[in-house]
């Protein structure tokens, strides 16, 4: 069976986010840590759910939700990057940008083949 790249990348990213949020929690950065954990893992949950969509429209809808969660996650990561009192892992930025490219390509292709 062929690997589903967007699913595997989203799972890898979710695991990276979980690890980073553990660091935020240890540093008592609870508010952003919770927000980041929710939005960062929601990307993969929605992508995973889209794999069993009831229709093309349902698939697109779930992938659009994943894209919205991706953008929210970018925001929380940007705050961590810009705030001098917060830790930041540049690998997360690379991972989310890579995941975004794949996700937006899938959405673009899905719209064309609607």
Residue pairs with C-beta under 8 A, 6 or more apart in sequence:
4 51
5 102
6 47
6 99
6 102
6 103
6 106
7 44
7 47
7 48
7 51
9 95
9 98
9 99
9 102
10 43
10 44
10 47
10 48
10 66
10 99
11 44
11 48
12 95
13 40
13 43
13 44
13 92
13 95
13 96
13 99
14 40
14 41
14 43
14 44
16 89
16 91
16 92
16 95
17 36
17 37
17 40
17 41
17 73
17 92
18 37
18 41
20 36
20 87
20 89
20 92
21 33
21 34
21 36
21 37
21 40
23 87
24 30
24 32
24 33
24 36
24 80
24 86
24 87
25 33
27 86
27 87
29 86
29 87
32 76
32 79
32 80
32 86
35 72
35 76
36 73
36 76
36 77
36 80
39 69
39 72
39 73
39 76
40 69
40 73
40 76
42 65
42 66
42 69
43 66
43 69
43 70
43 73
43 99
43 103
44 66
46 62
46 63
46 65
46 66
46 69
47 62
47 63
47 66
47 103
49 62
50 58
50 59
50 62
50 63
50 66
53 59
53 61
53 62
56 110
56 113
56 114
59 110
60 107
60 110
60 111
60 114
63 103
63 106
63 107
63 110
64 107
66 103
67 100
67 103
67 104
67 107
70 96
70 99
70 100
70 103
73 96
74 96
74 100
77 88
77 92
77 93
77 96
79 86
80 86
80 87
80 88
81 88
81 93
